[in-house]
Amino acid sequence: MSGLLPATARDAESDFRYSLDDMAQNADVEARDSEEAAEAPAPITSRFLFVDVAAQRAKQLRRGALVRLDRHAGSHLPHKLERVAMEEVRCGLIEYTLPTKPEKP
């Protein structure tokens, strides 16, 4: 049925679907974080990995994900979502996994 909708309606529909997926993913992550006190991920030593992880987090924030930084700690919260994402990654609040190489038969 999405083929019958004008392009702008399809875009809005897909954006809404993405935002629901992001909210569900955030709820799952927050529930998992509250249930198990997992150890913090290893600090990112590669600036390229840092940029990739922060870019993915900024995309999540642009789509409506909740900010994980503590706003009441008296620290200045950046206004730009990209800066917020970089600060979250720097503080170790973002979990990430590295892709694995497929095994050759």
C-alpha positions in Angstrom: 0.0 0.0 0.0 3.0 2.3 0.5 3.3 2.4 -3.3 0.1 4.4 -3.6 1.2 7.1 -1.2 2.9 10.3 -2.5 6.7 10.4 -1.9 6.4 12.8 1.1 3.9 10.6 2.8 6.1 7.5 2.3 9.1 9.5 3.7 7.1 10.5 6.8 5.8 7.0 7.3 9.4 5.6 7.1 10.7 8.3 9.5 7.9 7.4 12.0 8.8 3.7 11.7 12.5 4.5 12.3 11.6 6.7 15.4 9.5 3.9 16.8 12.3 1.4 16.2 14.8 3.8 17.9 12.5 4.3 20.9 12.0 0.5 21.3 15.8 0.0 21.0 16.4 2.7 23.6 13.9 1.1 25.9 15.6 -2.3 25.5 19.0 -0.8 26.1 17.9 1.1 29.2 16.1 -2.0 30.6 19.2 -4.1 30.0 21.4 -1.5 31.6 19.2 -1.2 34.7 18.9 -5.0 35.1 22.6 -5.9 34.8 25.5 -3.7 35.9 27.7 -4.7 33.0 31.3 -3.5 33.0 32.0 -0.4 30.9 33.3 -1.0 27.4 37.0 -0.6 26.7 37.9 3.0 26.0 38.1 3.8 22.3 41.7 4.3 21.3 41.2 4.7 17.5 39.9 8.1 16.5 38.3 6.6 13.4 36.3 4.2 15.6 35.4 7.1 17.8 34.1 9.1 14.8 32.1 6.1 13.5 30.5 5.4 16.9 29.7 9.0 17.6 28.2 9.5 14.1 25.9 6.5 14.6 24.8 7.9 18.0 24.2 11.3 16.5 21.9 9.7 14.0 20.0 8.1 16.8 19.7 11.4 18.6 18.5 13.1 15.5 15.8 10.5 15.2 14.6 11.1 18.7 16.7 9.0 21.1 17.0 10.1 24.6 20.2 11.8 25.8 22.1 9.7 28.3 24.2 12.5 29.8 23.3 13.6 33.3 21.8 17.0 32.9 21.7 17.7 36.7 25.4 17.3 37.3 26.0 21.0 36.9 28.1 20.4 33.7 27.3 22.4 30.6 25.3 20.2 28.1 26.3 20.9 24.5 23.5 22.2 22.2 24.5 20.3 19.0 23.5 16.7 18.9 26.9 15.7 17.4 28.7 17.2 20.4 26.3 15.4 22.7 27.0 12.1 20.9 30.8 12.6 21.2 30.5 13.4 24.9 28.4 10.3 25.5 31.0 8.1 23.7 33.8 9.8 25.6 32.1 9.1 28.9 31.6 5.4 28.0 27.7 5.6 28.0 27.4 4.1 24.5 27.8 0.4 23.9 29.1 -0.7 20.5 30.2 -3.9 18.8 32.7 -4.3 16.1 31.8 -6.3 13.0 33.5 -9.7 12.6 35.1 -10.9 9.5 33.1 -13.7 7.8 34.8 -17.1 7.9 36.0 -18.4 4.5 34.8 -21.9 3.6 
